[in-house]
């Protein structure tokens, strides 16, 4: 793990890290699962965190043994319908939906001279940041449509460091999913997990709540 003094930037996942849009994903995917006849379970919901849209749909179909019941065109239509439902849900987001402590952290990081990017599997990240009033704080957003592989592959966090024009060892990646932590670690960055330390045990740093994430607390954990 790098020293705190080596850190020059942060790469953020979005869902569950900056805002709780994961609940909207869950609601929209639940609708999809009902439509295709797959039983919705907490385990299935957890497995979809940090996973791309088409990969998530495939996991839902596989969970209900429906993988061969839909053509590629059917799958694309289902994914588009899910996204439409999701966009309707996220259109209600405001600054009040930013997770506890995260706006303060983002503002303090920028004020201290750190640069920041977003590494989200969501193609709706620009819209979400706009609704939250946070766009101005980020140098850029990795476009998931340009990636060849999704999390847990490290590609998205490698690109997030490139957006910042930083070497991976100078970046901390923030995630709330095991797939995301694997992605950060594979990219050679310092991984900061938000959530259950037993589930996210591969992370270099762990905070159980976003409200705990401050520059001072990160520095203390990196001593």
LINKA-V231923 format. One record per backbone hydrogen bond with DSSP energy under -0.5 kcal/mol. NH is the residue of the N-H (numbers start at 1). CO is the residue of the C=O. Records with the same first field share a line. If there is no record, write none. Layout:
# LINKA-V231923
NH=CO  CO
This chain:
# LINKA-V231923
6=3
7=3  4
8=170
9=170
10=115
11=172
12=10  117
13=174
16=19
17=14
18=14
19=14
20=97
21=19
23=20
24=21
25=21
26=22
27=23
28=24
29=25
30=26
31=27
32=28
33=29
34=30
35=31
36=32
37=33
38=33
45=41
46=42
47=43
48=44  45
49=46
51=48
56=52
57=53
58=54
59=55
60=56
61=57
62=58
63=59
64=60
65=62
66=61
69=66
75=71
76=72
77=73
78=74
79=75
80=76
81=77
82=78
83=79
84=80
85=81
86=82
87=83
88=84
89=85
90=86
91=87
92=89
93=90
97=94
98=95
99=18
102=99
103=99
105=101
106=102
107=103
108=104
109=105
110=106
111=107
112=108
113=110
114=109
115=8
117=10
118=140
119=12
125=122
128=124
129=125
130=126
131=127
132=128
133=129  130
134=129
135=129
137=134
138=135
139=116
140=116
142=118
144=142
146=143
147=144
152=179
153=150
156=153
157=154
158=154
159=155
160=156
161=157
162=158
163=159
164=160
165=161  162
166=161
170=167
171=168
172=9
173=190
174=11
175=192
181=177
182=178
183=179
184=180
185=181
186=182
187=183
188=184  185
189=184
190=171
192=173
193=191  205
194=175
195=193  207
200=196
201=198
203=200
204=191
205=191
207=193
212=209
213=210
214=212
218=214
219=215
220=216
221=217
222=218
223=220
